[in-house]
Amino acid sequence: MKTEIINCDCGSHSLHIKVDKNYNCVNLGLWLYGFHDGKLSWKNRFKILFNGHTDSDLIILHKEELQKYIDVLQKANEELEDLTPRERTIRKFEKETGMKIDRNDLK
């Protein structure tokens, strides 16, 4: 699965979602784009004046982006394998060491 990007309605954040099959997990990245050209809109200036912040710690998703977020997470969940903790540990060890373990020897 390639990295899926879901943009915040405020225009200054995005979520980057990618399945990591090597570790059988989903990576979520929160990106903050800053103030673009260094200038804040009047709306954001008033928010800072009255609230002290511009919701910089929130990801705001309306219906379309929320549905995309749900779809991406469902797709990621389908890509992940149902591994036992033992198998997950073995795969992690194999990846980190480069050694291949014969599962028949472990029984």
C-alpha positions in Angstrom: 0.0 0.0 0.0 1.4 3.4 -0.9 1.2 6.2 1.5 -2.3 7.7 1.6 -2.6 11.3 2.5 -5.7 12.8 4.2 -5.8 16.6 4.4 -7.2 18.6 7.3 -9.9 21.2 6.4 -7.8 23.9 8.0 -5.2 23.4 5.2 -2.2 23.2 7.5 -2.2 19.5 8.5 -2.4 16.1 7.0 -2.3 12.5 8.1 0.0 10.2 6.2 -1.0 6.5 6.5 1.1 3.6 5.3 1.0 -0.2 6.0 4.4 -1.6 7.1 4.1 -5.3 6.2 7.5 -6.0 7.7 6.3 -5.2 11.2 2.6 -5.9 10.5 1.5 -2.5 11.6 0.1 0.8 10.3 2.2 3.9 10.4 0.4 7.2 11.0 2.2 10.4 10.4 0.9 13.8 11.4 2.3 16.6 9.2 2.1 20.3 10.1 2.7 22.6 7.1 3.1 25.8 9.0 1.7 29.1 7.9 2.5 28.6 4.2 3.6 32.1 3.2 4.1 33.3 6.8 0.9 35.3 7.0 -2.2 34.2 9.0 -5.7 34.9 7.8 -7.8 37.3 9.8 -9.9 34.3 11.0 -6.8 32.6 12.5 -5.5 35.9 14.0 -8.8 36.3 15.9 -8.6 32.6 17.0 -5.2 33.3 18.4 -6.4 36.5 20.0 -9.4 34.9 21.8 -8.3 31.2 22.1 -4.5 31.4 22.2 -4.3 28.9 19.4 -5.6 28.1 15.9 -6.6 24.4 16.5 -3.0 23.4 15.7 -3.4 20.2 17.6 -6.6 19.1 15.9 -7.2 17.2 12.7 -10.6 18.4 11.4 -12.2 16.0 8.9 -15.5 16.6 7.2 -17.5 13.9 5.6 -15.5 13.3 2.5 -12.1 13.2 4.2 -13.5 11.2 7.1 -14.8 8.6 4.7 -11.4 8.5 3.0 -9.8 8.0 6.4 -12.1 5.1 7.3 -11.6 3.5 3.8 -7.8 3.8 4.1 -7.8 2.2 7.6 -10.1 -0.6 6.5 -7.8 -1.3 3.5 -4.8 -1.2 5.8 -6.5 -3.6 8.2 -7.2 -6.0 5.3 -3.5 -5.9 4.2 -2.2 -6.9 7.7 -1.9 -10.5 8.4 -3.5 -12.2 11.4 -0.2 -13.3 13.0 0.2 -14.9 16.4 2.6 -13.0 18.7 5.1 -15.8 18.3 5.0 -15.6 14.5 5.3 -11.8 14.7 8.4 -12.2 16.9 10.0 -14.7 14.6 9.4 -12.5 11.5 10.9 -9.5 13.3 13.9 -11.5 14.4 14.4 -12.7 10.8 14.2 -9.2 9.4 16.6 -7.7 11.9 19.2 -10.5 11.7 18.8 -11.6 8.1 18.6 -15.2 9.4 15.9 -17.6 8.3 14.3 -19.8 11.0 12.9 -23.2 10.1 9.5 -23.3 12.0 9.6 -27.1 12.0 12.6 -27.0 14.3 10.7 -24.9 16.8 8.0 -27.5 17.5 
